[in-house]
Amino acid sequence: MIGYTTIGVTDMERSKKFYCDLFEKQNAKVVIDAGRIAFIGTGKG
């Protein structure tokens, strides 16, 4: 099981929207946003 993965991006806002939209059916959202890094997940676990 994969616990997490990191991906480097050039446009943080666009990337957060993309991944939240991609995982929308799993109820994913930005759970931590620290500027240079954001964690997207369901908050479970």
PDB file of all heavy atoms in Angstrom:
ATOM      1  N   MET A   1       0.843  -1.183   0.000  1.00  0.00           N
ATOM      2  CA  MET A   1       0.000   0.000   0.000  1.00  0.00           C
ATOM      3  C   MET A   1       0.886   1.244   0.000  1.00  0.00           C
ATOM      4  O   MET A   1       1.854   1.321   0.738  1.00  0.00           O
ATOM      5  CB  MET A   1      -0.886  -0.016   1.239  1.00  0.00           C
ATOM      6  CG  MET A   1      -1.780   1.172   1.332  1.00  0.00           C
ATOM      7  SD  MET A   1      -2.851   0.998   2.770  1.00  0.00           S
ATOM      8  CE  MET A   1      -3.046   2.694   3.159  1.00  0.00           C
ATOM      9  N   ILE A   2       0.548   2.204  -0.811  1.00  0.00           N
ATOM     10  CA  ILE A   2       1.285   3.464  -0.866  1.00  0.00           C
ATOM     11  C   ILE A   2       0.700   4.410   0.182  1.00  0.00           C
ATOM     12  O   ILE A   2      -0.505   4.642   0.212  1.00  0.00           O
ATOM     13  CB  ILE A   2       1.204   4.100  -2.268  1.00  0.00           C
ATOM     14  CG1 ILE A   2       1.868   3.169  -3.285  1.00  0.00           C
ATOM     15  CG2 ILE A   2       1.845   5.482  -2.281  1.00  0.00           C
ATOM     16  CD1 ILE A   2       1.699   3.607  -4.714  1.00  0.00           C
ATOM     17  N   GLY A   3       1.553   4.958   1.026  1.00  0.00           N
ATOM     18  CA  GLY A   3       1.116   5.890   2.062  1.00  0.00           C
ATOM     19  C   GLY A   3       1.005   7.305   1.541  1.00  0.00           C
ATOM     20  O   GLY A   3       0.085   8.038   1.878  1.00  0.00           O
ATOM     21  N   TYR A   4       1.968   7.701   0.706  1.00  0.00           N
ATOM     22  CA  TYR A   4       1.942   9.030   0.113  1.00  0.00           C
ATOM     23  C   TYR A   4       2.957   9.091  -1.018  1.00  0.00           C
ATOM     24  O   TYR A   4       3.817   8.233  -1.145  1.00  0.00           O
ATOM     25  CB  TYR A   4       2.248  10.122   1.146  1.00  0.00           C
ATOM     26  CG  TYR A   4       3.652  10.047   1.715  1.00  0.00           C
ATOM     27  CD1 TYR A   4       4.702  10.726   1.092  1.00  0.00           C
ATOM     28  CD2 TYR A   4       3.936   9.302   2.844  1.00  0.00           C
ATOM     29  CE1 TYR A   4       5.992  10.659   1.593  1.00  0.00           C
ATOM     30  CE2 TYR A   4       5.214   9.225   3.352  1.00  0.00           C
ATOM     31  CZ  TYR A   4       6.240   9.907   2.724  1.00  0.00           C
ATOM     32  OH  TYR A   4       7.513   9.831   3.210  1.00  0.00           O
ATOM     33  N   THR A   5       2.816  10.097  -1.834  1.00  0.00           N
ATOM     34  CA  THR A   5       3.775  10.354  -2.904  1.00  0.00           C
ATOM     35  C   THR A   5       3.927  11.856  -3.055  1.00  0.00           C
ATOM     36  O   THR A   5       3.025  12.603  -2.692  1.00  0.00           O
ATOM     37  CB  THR A   5       3.350   9.689  -4.225  1.00  0.00           C
ATOM     38  OG1 THR A   5       4.385   9.805  -5.179  1.00  0.00           O
ATOM     39  CG2 THR A   5       2.077  10.304  -4.766  1.00  0.00           C
ATOM     40  N   THR A   6       5.057  12.291  -3.549  1.00  0.00           N
ATOM     41  CA  THR A   6       5.260  13.718  -3.786  1.00  0.00           C
ATOM     42  C   THR A   6       5.527  13.943  -5.271  1.00  0.00           C
ATOM     43  O   THR A   6       6.140  13.106  -5.938  1.00  0.00           O
ATOM     44  CB  THR A   6       6.440  14.284  -2.976  1.00  0.00           C
ATOM     45  OG1 THR A   6       7.618  13.556  -3.306  1.00  0.00           O
ATOM     46  CG2 THR A   6       6.184  14.182  -1.483  1.00  0.00           C
ATOM     47  N   ILE A   7       5.046  15.060  -5.762  1.00  0.00           N
ATOM     48  CA  ILE A   7       5.203  15.428  -7.167  1.00  0.00           C
ATOM     49  C   ILE A   7       5.588  16.895  -7.220  1.00  0.00           C
ATOM     50  O   ILE A   7       4.889  17.744  -6.645  1.00  0.00           O
ATOM     51  CB  ILE A   7       3.893  15.204  -7.952  1.00  0.00           C
ATOM     52  CG1 ILE A   7       3.479  13.732  -7.868  1.00  0.00           C
ATOM     53  CG2 ILE A   7       4.036  15.655  -9.388  1.00  0.00           C
ATOM     54  CD1 ILE A   7       2.097  13.444  -8.370  1.00  0.00           C
ATOM     55  N   GLY A   8       6.663  17.217  -7.894  1.00  0.00           N
ATOM     56  CA  GLY A   8       7.061  18.614  -8.068  1.00  0.00           C
ATOM     57  C   GLY A   8       6.203  19.271  -9.143  1.00  0.00           C
ATOM     58  O   GLY A   8       5.897  18.659 -10.165  1.00  0.00           O
ATOM     59  N   VAL A   9       5.791  20.491  -8.907  1.00  0.00           N
ATOM     60  CA  VAL A   9       4.940  21.219  -9.857  1.00  0.00           C
ATOM     61  C   VAL A   9       5.443  22.654 -10.007  1.00  0.00           C
ATOM     62  O   VAL A   9       6.178  23.160  -9.167  1.00  0.00           O
ATOM     63  CB  VAL A   9       3.459  21.230  -9.407  1.00  0.00           C
ATOM     64  CG1 VAL A   9       2.923  19.813  -9.277  1.00  0.00           C
ATOM     65  CG2 VAL A   9       3.273  21.962  -8.100  1.00  0.00           C
ATOM     66  N   THR A  10       5.015  23.304 -11.076  1.00  0.00           N
ATOM     67  CA  THR A  10       5.382  24.705 -11.289  1.00  0.00           C
ATOM     68  C   THR A  10       4.235  25.659 -10.981  1.00  0.00           C
ATOM     69  O   THR A  10       4.470  26.848 -10.815  1.00  0.00           O
ATOM     70  CB  THR A  10       5.861  24.940 -12.733  1.00  0.00           C
ATOM     71  OG1 THR A  10       4.836  24.533 -13.633  1.00  0.00           O
ATOM     72  CG2 THR A  10       7.131  24.151 -13.019  1.00  0.00           C
ATOM     73  N   ASP A  11       3.011  25.150 -10.931  1.00  0.00           N
ATOM     74  CA  ASP A  11       1.837  25.983 -10.653  1.00  0.00           C
ATOM     75  C   ASP A  11       1.029  25.324  -9.536  1.00  0.00           C
ATOM     76  O   ASP A  11       0.206  24.444  -9.792  1.00  0.00           O
ATOM     77  CB  ASP A  11       0.996  26.145 -11.922  1.00  0.00           C
ATOM     78  CG  ASP A  11      -0.145  27.131 -11.758  1.00  0.00           C
ATOM     79  OD1 ASP A  11      -0.648  27.309 -10.628  1.00  0.00           O
ATOM     80  OD2 ASP A  11      -0.558  27.721 -12.770  1.00  0.00           O
ATOM     81  N   MET A  12       1.291  25.736  -8.314  1.00  0.00           N
ATOM     82  CA  MET A  12       0.687  25.087  -7.145  1.00  0.00           C
ATOM     83  C   MET A  12      -0.841  25.180  -7.142  1.00  0.00           C
ATOM     84  O   MET A  12      -1.525  24.188  -6.884  1.00  0.00           O
ATOM     85  CB  MET A  12       1.257  25.679  -5.857  1.00  0.00           C
ATOM     86  CG  MET A  12       0.746  25.010  -4.609  1.00  0.00           C
ATOM     87  SD  MET A  12       1.211  23.290  -4.475  1.00  0.00           S
ATOM     88  CE  MET A  12       2.678  23.442  -3.517  1.00  0.00           C
ATOM     89  N   GLU A  13      -1.390  26.346  -7.420  1.00  0.00           N
ATOM     90  CA  GLU A  13      -2.846  26.509  -7.382  1.00  0.00           C
ATOM     91  C   GLU A  13      -3.531  25.628  -8.420  1.00  0.00           C
ATOM     92  O   GLU A  13      -4.533  24.970  -8.127  1.00  0.00           O
ATOM     93  CB  GLU A  13      -3.239  27.977  -7.572  1.00  0.00           C
ATOM     94  CG  GLU A  13      -2.806  28.877  -6.421  1.00  0.00           C
ATOM     95  CD  GLU A  13      -3.317  28.393  -5.065  1.00  0.00           C
ATOM     96  OE1 GLU A  13      -4.506  28.042  -4.956  1.00  0.00           O
ATOM     97  OE2 GLU A  13      -2.524  28.359  -4.123  1.00  0.00           O
ATOM     98  N   ARG A  14      -2.995  25.610  -9.603  1.00  0.00           N
ATOM     99  CA  ARG A  14      -3.557  24.782 -10.672  1.00  0.00           C
ATOM    100  C   ARG A  14      -3.436  23.298 -10.325  1.00  0.00           C
ATOM    101  O   ARG A  14      -4.364  22.517 -10.570  1.00  0.00           O
ATOM    102  CB  ARG A  14      -2.835  25.090 -11.977  1.00  0.00           C
ATOM    103  CG  ARG A  14      -3.402  24.399 -13.163  1.00  0.00           C
ATOM    104  CD  ARG A  14      -2.720  24.901 -14.423  1.00  0.00           C
ATOM    105  NE  ARG A  14      -3.077  24.064 -15.538  1.00  0.00           N
ATOM    106  CZ  ARG A  14      -2.414  23.979 -16.662  1.00  0.00           C
ATOM    107  NH1 ARG A  14      -1.342  24.739 -16.839  1.00  0.00           N
ATOM    108  NH2 ARG A  14      -2.794  23.187 -17.619  1.00  0.00           N
ATOM    109  N   SER A  15      -2.337  22.918  -9.731  1.00  0.00           N
ATOM    110  CA  SER A  15      -2.115  21.526  -9.355  1.00  0.00           C
ATOM    111  C   SER A  15      -3.063  21.084  -8.250  1.00  0.00           C
ATOM    112  O   SER A  15      -3.591  19.975  -8.290  1.00  0.00           O
ATOM    113  CB  SER A  15      -0.672  21.331  -8.917  1.00  0.00           C
ATOM    114  OG  SER A  15       0.190  21.612  -9.989  1.00  0.00           O
ATOM    115  N   LYS A  16      -3.275  21.944  -7.250  1.00  0.00           N
ATOM    116  CA  LYS A  16      -4.209  21.593  -6.174  1.00  0.00           C
ATOM    117  C   LYS A  16      -5.606  21.358  -6.739  1.00  0.00           C
ATOM    118  O   LYS A  16      -6.268  20.389  -6.372  1.00  0.00           O
ATOM    119  CB  LYS A  16      -4.239  22.678  -5.100  1.00  0.00           C
ATOM    120  CG  LYS A  16      -2.984  22.710  -4.260  1.00  0.00           C
ATOM    121  CD  LYS A  16      -3.085  23.660  -3.095  1.00  0.00           C
ATOM    122  CE  LYS A  16      -3.026  25.090  -3.537  1.00  0.00           C
ATOM    123  NZ  LYS A  16      -2.920  26.037  -2.415  1.00  0.00           N
ATOM    124  N   LYS A  17      -6.034  22.218  -7.643  1.00  0.00           N
ATOM    125  CA  LYS A  17      -7.348  22.045  -8.258  1.00  0.00           C
ATOM    126  C   LYS A  17      -7.405  20.755  -9.062  1.00  0.00           C
ATOM    127  O   LYS A  17      -8.362  19.986  -8.963  1.00  0.00           O
ATOM    128  CB  LYS A  17      -7.697  23.237  -9.150  1.00  0.00           C
ATOM    129  CG  LYS A  17      -9.057  23.078  -9.808  1.00  0.00           C
ATOM    130  CD  LYS A  17      -9.452  24.244 -10.643  1.00  0.00           C
ATOM    131  CE  LYS A  17     -10.766  24.104 -11.355  1.00  0.00           C
ATOM    132  NZ  LYS A  17     -11.491  22.879 -11.326  1.00  0.00           N
ATOM    133  N   PHE A  18      -6.369  20.497  -9.849  1.00  0.00           N
ATOM    134  CA  PHE A  18      -6.328  19.289 -10.671  1.00  0.00           C
ATOM    135  C   PHE A  18      -6.467  18.032  -9.812  1.00  0.00           C
ATOM    136  O   PHE A  18      -7.295  17.161 -10.090  1.00  0.00           O
ATOM    137  CB  PHE A  18      -5.022  19.234 -11.478  1.00  0.00           C
ATOM    138  CG  PHE A  18      -4.829  17.941 -12.205  1.00  0.00           C
ATOM    139  CD1 PHE A  18      -5.461  17.716 -13.418  1.00  0.00           C
ATOM    140  CD2 PHE A  18      -4.029  16.944 -11.672  1.00  0.00           C
ATOM    141  CE1 PHE A  18      -5.299  16.503 -14.088  1.00  0.00           C
ATOM    142  CE2 PHE A  18      -3.859  15.736 -12.340  1.00  0.00           C
ATOM    143  CZ  PHE A  18      -4.497  15.523 -13.553  1.00  0.00           C
ATOM    144  N   TYR A  19      -5.667  17.928  -8.753  1.00  0.00           N
ATOM    145  CA  TYR A  19      -5.696  16.716  -7.939  1.00  0.00           C
ATOM    146  C   TYR A  19      -6.959  16.607  -7.096  1.00  0.00           C
ATOM    147  O   TYR A  19      -7.475  15.495  -6.890  1.00  0.00           O
ATOM    148  CB  TYR A  19      -4.428  16.590  -7.099  1.00  0.00           C
ATOM    149  CG  TYR A  19      -3.261  16.205  -7.971  1.00  0.00           C
ATOM    150  CD1 TYR A  19      -2.284  17.131  -8.313  1.00  0.00           C
ATOM    151  CD2 TYR A  19      -3.168  14.927  -8.508  1.00  0.00           C
ATOM    152  CE1 TYR A  19      -1.235  16.780  -9.159  1.00  0.00           C
ATOM    153  CE2 TYR A  19      -2.126  14.569  -9.348  1.00  0.00           C
ATOM    154  CZ  TYR A  19      -1.168  15.498  -9.665  1.00  0.00           C
ATOM    155  OH  TYR A  19      -0.146  15.152 -10.506  1.00  0.00           O
ATOM    156  N   CYS A  20      -7.488  17.699  -6.634  1.00  0.00           N
ATOM    157  CA  CYS A  20      -8.765  17.640  -5.917  1.00  0.00           C
ATOM    158  C   CYS A  20      -9.882  17.198  -6.856  1.00  0.00           C
ATOM    159  O   CYS A  20     -10.729  16.379  -6.485  1.00  0.00           O
ATOM    160  CB  CYS A  20      -9.090  18.990  -5.282  1.00  0.00           C
ATOM    161  SG  CYS A  20      -8.084  19.357  -3.838  1.00  0.00           S
ATOM    162  N   ASP A  21      -9.876  17.712  -8.079  1.00  0.00           N
ATOM    163  CA  ASP A  21     -10.870  17.285  -9.074  1.00  0.00           C
ATOM    164  C   ASP A  21     -10.684  15.813  -9.437  1.00  0.00           C
ATOM    165  O   ASP A  21     -11.651  15.060  -9.555  1.00  0.00           O
ATOM    166  CB  ASP A  21     -10.779  18.138 -10.336  1.00  0.00           C
ATOM    167  CG  ASP A  21     -11.263  19.560 -10.139  1.00  0.00           C
ATOM    168  OD1 ASP A  21     -11.873  19.864  -9.090  1.00  0.00           O
ATOM    169  OD2 ASP A  21     -11.015  20.389 -11.042  1.00  0.00           O
ATOM    170  N   LEU A  22      -9.427  15.387  -9.603  1.00  0.00           N
ATOM    171  CA  LEU A  22      -9.125  14.012  -9.977  1.00  0.00           C
ATOM    172  C   LEU A  22      -9.647  13.026  -8.934  1.00  0.00           C
ATOM    173  O   LEU A  22     -10.192  11.975  -9.277  1.00  0.00           O
ATOM    174  CB  LEU A  22      -7.616  13.839 -10.147  1.00  0.00           C
ATOM    175  CG  LEU A  22      -7.119  12.459 -10.549  1.00  0.00           C
ATOM    176  CD1 LEU A  22      -7.594  12.098 -11.951  1.00  0.00           C
ATOM    177  CD2 LEU A  22      -5.604  12.406 -10.471  1.00  0.00           C
ATOM    178  N   PHE A  23      -9.491  13.367  -7.661  1.00  0.00           N
ATOM    179  CA  PHE A  23      -9.898  12.465  -6.585  1.00  0.00           C
ATOM    180  C   PHE A  23     -11.205  12.883  -5.923  1.00  0.00           C
ATOM    181  O   PHE A  23     -11.482  12.502  -4.785  1.00  0.00           O
ATOM    182  CB  PHE A  23      -8.777  12.360  -5.551  1.00  0.00           C
ATOM    183  CG  PHE A  23      -7.528  11.718  -6.110  1.00  0.00           C
ATOM    184  CD1 PHE A  23      -6.375  12.468  -6.280  1.00  0.00           C
ATOM    185  CD2 PHE A  23      -7.519  10.389  -6.486  1.00  0.00           C
ATOM    186  CE1 PHE A  23      -5.223  11.895  -6.807  1.00  0.00           C
ATOM    187  CE2 PHE A  23      -6.383   9.802  -7.008  1.00  0.00           C
ATOM    188  CZ  PHE A  23      -5.227  10.552  -7.175  1.00  0.00           C
ATOM    189  N   GLU A  24     -12.020  13.625  -6.639  1.00  0.00           N
ATOM    190  CA  GLU A  24     -13.292  14.121  -6.096  1.00  0.00           C
ATOM    191  C   GLU A  24     -14.198  12.983  -5.614  1.00  0.00           C
ATOM    192  O   GLU A  24     -14.832  13.100  -4.562  1.00  0.00           O
ATOM    193  CB  GLU A  24     -14.016  14.945  -7.160  1.00  0.00           C
ATOM    194  CG  GLU A  24     -15.334  15.508  -6.712  1.00  0.00           C
ATOM    195  CD  GLU A  24     -15.986  16.365  -7.775  1.00  0.00           C
ATOM    196  OE1 GLU A  24     -15.673  16.195  -8.968  1.00  0.00           O
ATOM    197  OE2 GLU A  24     -16.818  17.208  -7.404  1.00  0.00           O
ATOM    198  N   LYS A  25     -14.254  11.885  -6.338  1.00  0.00           N
ATOM    199  CA  LYS A  25     -15.132  10.769  -5.955  1.00  0.00           C
ATOM    200  C   LYS A  25     -14.703  10.131  -4.632  1.00  0.00           C
ATOM    201  O   LYS A  25     -15.500   9.463  -3.980  1.00  0.00           O
ATOM    202  CB  LYS A  25     -15.181   9.719  -7.061  1.00  0.00           C
ATOM    203  CG  LYS A  25     -15.957  10.184  -8.261  1.00  0.00           C
ATOM    204  CD  LYS A  25     -16.105   9.102  -9.291  1.00  0.00           C
ATOM    205  CE  LYS A  25     -16.921   9.626 -10.459  1.00  0.00           C
ATOM    206  NZ  LYS A  25     -17.123   8.600 -11.469  1.00  0.00           N
ATOM    207  N   GLN A  26     -13.447  10.328  -4.244  1.00  0.00           N
ATOM    208  CA  GLN A  26     -12.970   9.824  -2.961  1.00  0.00           C
ATOM    209  C   GLN A  26     -13.078  10.890  -1.866  1.00  0.00           C
ATOM    210  O   GLN A  26     -12.571  10.708  -0.770  1.00  0.00           O
ATOM    211  CB  GLN A  26     -11.505   9.358  -3.086  1.00  0.00           C
ATOM    212  CG  GLN A  26     -11.330   8.094  -3.885  1.00  0.00           C
ATOM    213  CD  GLN A  26     -11.358   8.329  -5.392  1.00  0.00           C
ATOM    214  OE1 GLN A  26     -11.160   9.436  -5.879  1.00  0.00           O
ATOM    215  NE2 GLN A  26     -11.603   7.273  -6.138  1.00  0.00           N
ATOM    216  N   ASN A  27     -13.731  12.010  -2.189  1.00  0.00           N
ATOM    217  CA  ASN A  27     -13.916  13.125  -1.256  1.00  0.00           C
ATOM    218  C   ASN A  27     -12.597  13.752  -0.823  1.00  0.00           C
ATOM    219  O   ASN A  27     -12.456  14.202   0.313  1.00  0.00           O
ATOM    220  CB  ASN A  27     -14.737  12.706  -0.034  1.00  0.00           C
ATOM    221  CG  ASN A  27     -16.135  12.304  -0.410  1.00  0.00           C
ATOM    222  OD1 ASN A  27     -16.777  12.959  -1.227  1.00  0.00           O
ATOM    223  ND2 ASN A  27     -16.620  11.219   0.140  1.00  0.00           N
ATOM    224  N   ALA A  28     -11.615  13.771  -1.732  1.00  0.00           N
ATOM    225  CA  ALA A  28     -10.311  14.362  -1.415  1.00  0.00           C
ATOM    226  C   ALA A  28     -10.396  15.882  -1.443  1.00  0.00           C
ATOM    227  O   ALA A  28     -11.182  16.465  -2.191  1.00  0.00           O
ATOM    228  CB  ALA A  28      -9.263  13.881  -2.412  1.00  0.00           C
ATOM    229  N   LYS A  29      -9.572  16.496  -0.604  1.00  0.00           N
ATOM    230  CA  LYS A  29      -9.476  17.950  -0.546  1.00  0.00           C
ATOM    231  C   LYS A  29      -8.090  18.302  -0.022  1.00  0.00           C
ATOM    232  O   LYS A  29      -7.349  17.424   0.435  1.00  0.00           O
ATOM    233  CB  LYS A  29     -10.558  18.528   0.350  1.00  0.00           C
ATOM    234  CG  LYS A  29     -10.447  18.053   1.783  1.00  0.00           C
ATOM    235  CD  LYS A  29     -11.563  18.578   2.649  1.00  0.00           C
ATOM    236  CE  LYS A  29     -11.361  18.036   4.055  1.00  0.00           C
ATOM    237  NZ  LYS A  29     -12.482  18.236   4.895  1.00  0.00           N
ATOM    238  N   VAL A  30      -7.745  19.557  -0.055  1.00  0.00           N
ATOM    239  CA  VAL A  30      -6.481  19.996   0.519  1.00  0.00           C
ATOM    240  C   VAL A  30      -6.647  19.949   2.038  1.00  0.00           C
ATOM    241  O   VAL A  30      -7.474  20.649   2.599  1.00  0.00           O
ATOM    242  CB  VAL A  30      -6.099  21.422   0.048  1.00  0.00           C
ATOM    243  CG1 VAL A  30      -4.828  21.891   0.739  1.00  0.00           C
ATOM    244  CG2 VAL A  30      -5.931  21.470  -1.465  1.00  0.00           C
ATOM    245  N   VAL A  31      -5.871  19.092   2.684  1.00  0.00           N
ATOM    246  CA  VAL A  31      -5.976  18.964   4.138  1.00  0.00           C
ATOM    247  C   VAL A  31      -4.919  19.801   4.855  1.00  0.00           C
ATOM    248  O   VAL A  31      -5.130  20.201   5.998  1.00  0.00           O
ATOM    249  CB  VAL A  31      -5.926  17.488   4.598  1.00  0.00           C
ATOM    250  CG1 VAL A  31      -7.176  16.748   4.155  1.00  0.00           C
ATOM    251  CG2 VAL A  31      -4.694  16.780   4.082  1.00  0.00           C
ATOM    252  N   ILE A  32      -3.791  20.042   4.193  1.00  0.00           N
ATOM    253  CA  ILE A  32      -2.755  20.931   4.725  1.00  0.00           C
ATOM    254  C   ILE A  32      -2.190  21.723   3.557  1.00  0.00           C
ATOM    255  O   ILE A  32      -1.845  21.152   2.525  1.00  0.00           O
ATOM    256  CB  ILE A  32      -1.606  20.159   5.412  1.00  0.00           C
ATOM    257  CG1 ILE A  32      -2.123  19.370   6.607  1.00  0.00           C
ATOM    258  CG2 ILE A  32      -0.490  21.110   5.839  1.00  0.00           C
ATOM    259  CD1 ILE A  32      -1.083  18.453   7.235  1.00  0.00           C
ATOM    260  N   ASP A  33      -2.116  23.030   3.716  1.00  0.00           N
ATOM    261  CA  ASP A  33      -1.517  23.884   2.691  1.00  0.00           C
ATOM    262  C   ASP A  33      -0.475  24.766   3.374  1.00  0.00           C
ATOM    263  O   ASP A  33      -0.815  25.684   4.108  1.00  0.00           O
ATOM    264  CB  ASP A  33      -2.586  24.741   2.017  1.00  0.00           C
ATOM    265  CG  ASP A  33      -2.062  25.486   0.808  1.00  0.00           C
ATOM    266  OD1 ASP A  33      -0.821  25.600   0.654  1.00  0.00           O
ATOM    267  OD2 ASP A  33      -2.890  25.953   0.002  1.00  0.00           O
ATOM    268  N   ALA A  34       0.782  24.436   3.137  1.00  0.00           N
ATOM    269  CA  ALA A  34       1.880  25.161   3.779  1.00  0.00           C
ATOM    270  C   ALA A  34       2.651  26.018   2.781  1.00  0.00           C
ATOM    271  O   ALA A  34       3.839  26.259   2.949  1.00  0.00           O
ATOM    272  CB  ALA A  34       2.804  24.181   4.473  1.00  0.00           C
ATOM    273  N   GLY A  35       1.970  26.461   1.735  1.00  0.00           N
ATOM    274  CA  GLY A  35       2.617  27.327   0.760  1.00  0.00           C
ATOM    275  C   GLY A  35       3.387  26.560  -0.295  1.00  0.00           C
ATOM    276  O   GLY A  35       2.913  26.380  -1.393  1.00  0.00           O
ATOM    277  N   ARG A  36       4.571  26.079   0.072  1.00  0.00           N
ATOM    278  CA  ARG A  36       5.406  25.354  -0.882  1.00  0.00           C
ATOM    279  C   ARG A  36       5.045  23.882  -0.996  1.00  0.00           C
ATOM    280  O   ARG A  36       5.533  23.186  -1.867  1.00  0.00           O
ATOM    281  CB  ARG A  36       6.874  25.465  -0.482  1.00  0.00           C
ATOM    282  CG  ARG A  36       7.417  26.865  -0.647  1.00  0.00           C
ATOM    283  CD  ARG A  36       8.866  26.956  -0.290  1.00  0.00           C
ATOM    284  NE  ARG A  36       9.631  25.928  -1.014  1.00  0.00           N
ATOM    285  CZ  ARG A  36      10.914  25.722  -0.875  1.00  0.00           C
ATOM    286  NH1 ARG A  36      11.602  26.450  -0.035  1.00  0.00           N
ATOM    287  NH2 ARG A  36      11.525  24.778  -1.550  1.00  0.00           N
ATOM    288  N   ILE A  37       4.201  23.407  -0.082  1.00  0.00           N
ATOM    289  CA  ILE A  37       3.768  22.014  -0.116  1.00  0.00           C
ATOM    290  C   ILE A  37       2.307  21.953   0.320  1.00  0.00           C
ATOM    291  O   ILE A  37       1.877  22.716   1.182  1.00  0.00           O
ATOM    292  CB  ILE A  37       4.649  21.123   0.782  1.00  0.00           C
ATOM    293  CG1 ILE A  37       4.321  19.638   0.564  1.00  0.00           C
ATOM    294  CG2 ILE A  37       4.561  21.514   2.234  1.00  0.00           C
ATOM    295  CD1 ILE A  37       5.328  18.688   1.175  1.00  0.00           C
ATOM    296  N   ALA A  38       1.559  21.088  -0.330  1.00  0.00           N
ATOM    297  CA  ALA A  38       0.153  20.900   0.026  1.00  0.00           C
ATOM    298  C   ALA A  38      -0.119  19.397   0.110  1.00  0.00           C
ATOM    299  O   ALA A  38       0.424  18.617  -0.666  1.00  0.00           O
ATOM    300  CB  ALA A  38      -0.758  21.545  -1.003  1.00  0.00           C
ATOM    301  N   PHE A  39      -0.938  19.026   1.068  1.00  0.00           N
ATOM    302  CA  PHE A  39      -1.324  17.635   1.231  1.00  0.00           C
ATOM    303  C   PHE A  39      -2.784  17.504   0.840  1.00  0.00           C
ATOM    304  O   PHE A  39      -3.636  18.214   1.389  1.00  0.00           O
ATOM    305  CB  PHE A  39      -1.126  17.195   2.683  1.00  0.00           C
ATOM    306  CG  PHE A  39       0.325  17.235   3.112  1.00  0.00           C
ATOM    307  CD1 PHE A  39       0.863  18.401   3.649  1.00  0.00           C
ATOM    308  CD2 PHE A  39       1.127  16.131   2.951  1.00  0.00           C
ATOM    309  CE1 PHE A  39       2.196  18.454   4.032  1.00  0.00           C
ATOM    310  CE2 PHE A  39       2.469  16.174   3.332  1.00  0.00           C
ATOM    311  CZ  PHE A  39       2.996  17.333   3.872  1.00  0.00           C
ATOM    312  N   ILE A  40      -3.046  16.611  -0.075  1.00  0.00           N
ATOM    313  CA  ILE A  40      -4.405  16.374  -0.548  1.00  0.00           C
ATOM    314  C   ILE A  40      -4.791  14.967  -0.132  1.00  0.00           C
ATOM    315  O   ILE A  40      -4.062  14.017  -0.392  1.00  0.00           O
ATOM    316  CB  ILE A  40      -4.491  16.552  -2.071  1.00  0.00           C
ATOM    317  CG1 ILE A  40      -4.106  17.987  -2.437  1.00  0.00           C
ATOM    318  CG2 ILE A  40      -5.889  16.202  -2.582  1.00  0.00           C
ATOM    319  CD1 ILE A  40      -3.912  18.229  -3.905  1.00  0.00           C
ATOM    320  N   GLY A  41      -5.922  14.855   0.524  1.00  0.00           N
ATOM    321  CA  GLY A  41      -6.373  13.544   0.980  1.00  0.00           C
ATOM    322  C   GLY A  41      -7.787  13.613   1.495  1.00  0.00           C
ATOM    323  O   GLY A  41      -8.464  14.639   1.375  1.00  0.00           O
ATOM    324  N   THR A  42      -8.210  12.529   2.095  1.00  0.00           N
ATOM    325  CA  THR A  42      -9.577  12.448   2.620  1.00  0.00           C
ATOM    326  C   THR A  42      -9.639  12.796   4.094  1.00  0.00           C
ATOM    327  O   THR A  42     -10.724  12.957   4.630  1.00  0.00           O
ATOM    328  CB  THR A  42     -10.144  11.041   2.410  1.00  0.00           C
ATOM    329  OG1 THR A  42      -9.330  10.111   3.117  1.00  0.00           O
ATOM    330  CG2 THR A  42     -10.205  10.677   0.933  1.00  0.00           C
ATOM    331  N   GLY A  43      -8.496  12.869   4.743  1.00  0.00           N
ATOM    332  CA  GLY A  43      -8.473  13.133   6.175  1.00  0.00           C
ATOM    333  C   GLY A  43      -8.687  11.895   7.008  1.00  0.00           C
ATOM    334  O   GLY A  43      -8.667  11.937   8.218  1.00  0.00           O
ATOM    335  N   LYS A  44      -8.899  10.742   6.351  1.00  0.00           N
ATOM    336  CA  LYS A  44      -9.072   9.463   7.049  1.00  0.00           C
ATOM    337  C   LYS A  44      -7.717   8.806   7.219  1.00  0.00           C
ATOM    338  O   LYS A  44      -6.841   8.939   6.396  1.00  0.00           O
ATOM    339  CB  LYS A  44      -9.965   8.532   6.242  1.00  0.00           C
ATOM    340  CG  LYS A  44     -11.363   9.048   6.020  1.00  0.00           C
ATOM    341  CD  LYS A  44     -12.118   8.094   5.143  1.00  0.00           C
ATOM    342  CE  LYS A  44     -13.481   8.656   4.799  1.00  0.00           C
ATOM    343  NZ  LYS A  44     -14.192   7.787   3.868  1.00  0.00           N
ATOM    344  N   GLY A  45      -7.576   8.059   8.270  1.00  0.00           N
ATOM    345  CA  GLY A  45      -6.397   7.226   8.416  1.00  0.00           C
ATOM    346  C   GLY A  45      -5.428   7.766   9.330  1.00  0.00           C
ATOM    347  O   GLY A  45      -4.369   7.649   9.591  1.00  0.00           O
TER     348      GLY A  45
END
